[in-house]
Structures are given as C-alpha cells and as structure tokens.
Amino acid sequence: MSSPVFGAMGSQNGGNMMQQFQQFMQQMKGKNPQEEINKLLQSGKVSQQQLNQVQQQAQQMQGMFKGFFK
C-alpha cells in the first residue's frame, strides 16, 4: 500500500523500499519535518484524514520494530 504522505512528497510507487527511504532522507535533509507536513496539509496534497492514518500506521510499525532494537 502506498503512503499518501510519501506519494505527495514525490516518492515513486514500486522499486526498492530502502532506495525510496534513502531518497526521502536526501529530500528531507535540512528541512523541518513538521513544516513540510503543514505545507502538504495547506496545499491540499494530503488531507488531515490521510495524515492521521499514516501517523497511526507509523505508531503500529514503531511497536513492531521495538523488539528489534533492544
């Protein structure tokens, strides 16, 4: 499933997930993440509902990965 937040930031569907993450990290270098999210919301590229959904998914993933980094 494609993330609307990553999609709005220009991430392409398909391809290697790590490669996409590295591209995302390069694009975000030196930027304030909260400001970027606010820009996406204000521009209408991402709705509040989409943001809430992605944040919920991130929290679930955080819980899954917690066991890997003990």
C-alpha positions, 0 to 999 in steps of 0.5 A: 500500500502506498503512503499518501504522505510519501506519494505527495512528497514525490516518492515513486510507487514500486522499486526498492523500499530502502532506495525510496527511504534513502531518497526521502532522507536526501529530500528531507535533509535540512528541512523541518519535518513538521513544516513540510507536513503543514505545507502538504496539509495547506496545499491540499496534497494530503488531507488531515484524514490521510495524515492521521492514518499514516501517523497511526500506521507509523505508531503500529510499525514503531511497536513492531520494530521495538523488539528489534532494537533492544 
